[in-house]
């Protein structure tokens, strides 16, 4: 088992700044080369504090703000216009950055594109459900209305 420090959020593993133990191959072949983690060292404790401070600065500061944003996100449909072919099939798929930009353009607030989870790939027009983690304890389900561009 290898001890690593996460530098990005990894689903099912942890958040930035967490020290976790994973299998050697997973750390060596995937997490470290992709930039999601760094090897743990004794001097790495300073790095953990810096990562957690940066994470706290990006996170919504109060629970009330997160709850208000969640209510506004869940009460309206977010419209996203994309290029589509016949039958409503998209050229490509919708990315988390596209969803974050659509939320901002709708005037609902800002969400971090790294915290947007798409349960099933959005490859057609219509309504789709996506999840945005606003804080560790608050998640919002966004109804995304994908419209074909004319």
MARMAR-804922 format. One record per residue (C-alpha): chain; x, y, z; residue in three letters; residue number from 0. Coordinates in Angstrom, 1 decimal, decimal comma. Each point is the difference from the previous one (the first is absolute). Layout:
% MARMAR-804922
unit|xx|yy|zz|code|pos
A|X|Y|Z|ALA|NUM
...
//
This chain:
% MARMAR-804922
unit|xx|yy|zz|code|pos
A|0,0|0,0|0,0|UNK|0
A|1,2|3,5|-0,9|UNK|1
A|-0,7|3,1|2,1|UNK|2
A|-0,8|3,0|-2,2|UNK|3
A|-1,3|3,6|0,3|UNK|4
A|-2,9|0,9|-2,3|UNK|5
A|0,4|3,2|-1,9|UNK|6
A|-3,4|-0,3|-1,8|UNK|7
A|-3,3|-1,5|0,9|UNK|8
A|-0,3|-3,7|-1,0|UNK|9
A|-3,4|-1,5|0,2|UNK|10
A|-0,2|-2,8|2,6|UNK|11
A|3,4|0,8|1,4|UNK|12
A|0,1|3,5|1,5|UNK|13
A|0,4|3,7|-0,4|UNK|14
A|3,0|2,2|-0,5|UNK|15
A|2,4|0,0|2,9|UNK|16
A|-1,1|-3,5|1,3|UNK|17
A|2,7|-2,5|0,8|UNK|18
A|-1,2|-3,4|-1,2|UNK|19
A|1,4|-3,5|-0,5|UNK|20
A|-0,5|-1,7|-3,4|UNK|21
A|1,6|-2,9|-1,7|UNK|22
A|3,5|0,6|-1,4|UNK|23
A|-1,0|-0,4|-3,7|UNK|24
A|-3,0|2,3|0,3|UNK|25
A|2,2|2,7|1,4|UNK|26
A|3,0|-0,5|-2,2|UNK|27
A|-1,8|-0,6|-3,3|UNK|28
A|-3,0|2,3|0,2|UNK|29
A|-0,3|2,5|2,9|UNK|30
A|3,5|1,4|0,0|UNK|31
A|0,5|0,2|-3,9|UNK|32
A|-3,4|1,6|-0,4|UNK|33
A|0,8|2,6|2,6|UNK|34
A|-2,7|-1,0|2,4|UNK|35
A|2,4|-0,8|2,8|UNK|36
A|3,6|0,3|1,2|UNK|37
A|1,9|-2,6|2,1|UNK|38
A|-0,3|0,5|3,7|UNK|39
A|3,2|1,2|1,8|UNK|40
A|0,6|1,3|3,5|UNK|41
A|0,6|3,5|-1,5|UNK|42
A|-3,3|-0,3|-1,8|UNK|43
A|-2,0|1,1|3,0|UNK|44
A|0,6|3,6|-1,0|UNK|45
A|-1,3|-0,8|-3,5|UNK|46
A|-3,2|-1,5|1,5|UNK|47
A|-0,7|3,2|1,9|UNK|48
A|0,5|2,1|-3,1|UNK|49
A|-2,3|-2,2|-2,0|UNK|50
A|-2,7|0,1|2,7|UNK|51
A|0,3|3,8|0,2|UNK|52
A|-0,5|0,4|-3,8|UNK|53
A|-2,9|-2,4|0,2|UNK|54
A|-1,7|2,0|2,8|UNK|55
A|0,5|3,2|-2,0|UNK|56
A|-1,8|-1,5|-3,1|UNK|57
A|-2,8|-1,5|2,1|UNK|58
A|-3,2|1,9|0,7|UNK|59
A|0,7|1,5|3,4|UNK|60
A|-3,3|-0,6|1,8|UNK|61
A|-2,5|-2,7|0,1|UNK|62
A|-2,8|2,5|-0,5|UNK|63
A|1,5|1,2|-3,3|UNK|64
A|0,3|-3,6|-1,2|UNK|65
A|-3,6|-0,7|1,0|UNK|66
A|-1,2|3,1|-1,8|UNK|67
A|1,9|-0,9|-3,2|UNK|68
A|-1,3|-3,6|0,2|UNK|69
A|-3,6|1,3|0,2|UNK|70
A|0,5|2,3|-3,0|UNK|71
A|1,7|-2,7|-2,1|UNK|72
A|-2,6|-2,7|0,7|UNK|73
A|-3,0|2,4|-0,6|UNK|74
A|0,9|0,9|-3,6|UNK|75
A|1,1|-1,8|-3,1|UNK|76
A|3,4|1,0|-1,3|UNK|77
A|-0,1|0,3|-3,8|UNK|78
A|3,0|-1,0|-2,1|UNK|79
A|0,1|0,5|-3,8|UNK|80
A|2,3|-2,4|-1,8|UNK|81
A|0,6|-1,2|-3,6|UNK|82
A|-2,1|-3,0|-0,8|UNK|83
A|-0,7|-2,2|-3,0|UNK|84
A|-3,2|-1,6|-1,2|UNK|85
A|-2,0|-1,7|2,7|UNK|86
A|1,5|2,1|2,7|UNK|87
A|3,3|-1,7|0,3|UNK|88
A|2,8|2,2|1,1|UNK|89
A|3,4|0,4|-1,7|UNK|90
A|2,0|-1,2|3,0|UNK|91
A|-1,4|0,3|3,5|UNK|92
A|-0,6|2,6|2,7|UNK|93
A|3,0|0,7|2,2|UNK|94
A|-0,1|1,2|3,7|UNK|95
A|1,6|3,3|-1,2|UNK|96
A|-3,0|0,5|-2,3|UNK|97
A|-2,4|-0,5|2,8|UNK|98
A|1,8|2,4|2,3|UNK|99
A|0,0|2,7|-2,8|UNK|100
A|-3,7|-0,5|-0,6|UNK|101
A|-0,8|0,4|3,7|UNK|102
A|2,0|3,2|0,1|UNK|103
A|-1,6|1,3|-3,2|UNK|104
A|-3,5|-0,7|1,5|UNK|105
A|0,9|2,3|2,9|UNK|106
A|-0,4|-2,7|2,6|UNK|107
A|3,5|0,4|1,5|UNK|108
A|3,4|-1,7|-0,5|UNK|109
A|0,8|-3,6|0,5|UNK|110
A|3,3|-1,7|-0,3|UNK|111
A|0,3|-2,1|-3,1|UNK|112
A|2,1|-2,6|1,9|UNK|113
A|-3,0|-0,6|2,3|UNK|114
A|-2,5|-0,8|-2,7|UNK|115
A|-0,9|-3,7|-0,4|UNK|116
A|-1,7|-1,3|-3,1|UNK|117
A|-1,6|-3,4|0,9|UNK|118
A|-0,5|-1,1|-3,6|UNK|119
A|1,5|1,7|-3,0|UNK|120
A|-2,1|2,7|-1,5|UNK|121
A|0,0|-0,8|-3,8|UNK|122
A|-3,5|1,1|-1,0|UNK|123
A|-2,3|2,9|0,2|UNK|124
A|-2,7|0,1|2,7|UNK|125
A|0,0|0,2|3,8|UNK|126
A|2,8|-1,6|2,0|UNK|127
A|0,9|-0,1|3,7|UNK|128
A|3,5|0,9|1,2|UNK|129
A|1,3|0,4|3,6|UNK|130
A|2,1|3,0|1,2|UNK|131
A|1,8|-0,3|3,4|UNK|132
A|-0,1|3,4|1,5|UNK|133
A|1,7|-1,0|3,2|UNK|134
A|0,9|-3,3|1,6|UNK|135
A|-3,4|-0,2|1,6|UNK|136
A|-2,2|1,7|-2,6|UNK|137
A|-0,7|-1,3|-3,5|UNK|138
A|-2,5|1,4|-2,5|UNK|139
A|-1,8|-1,9|-2,8|UNK|140
A|-0,1|2,2|-3,1|UNK|141
A|-2,5|-0,6|-2,8|UNK|142
A|1,9|0,7|-3,2|UNK|143
A|-2,1|0,8|-3,1|UNK|144
A|2,2|-0,8|-3,0|UNK|145
A|-1,3|1,9|-3,1|UNK|146
A|1,3|-0,5|-3,6|UNK|147
A|1,6|3,2|-1,5|UNK|148
A|-1,5|1,3|-3,1|UNK|149
//
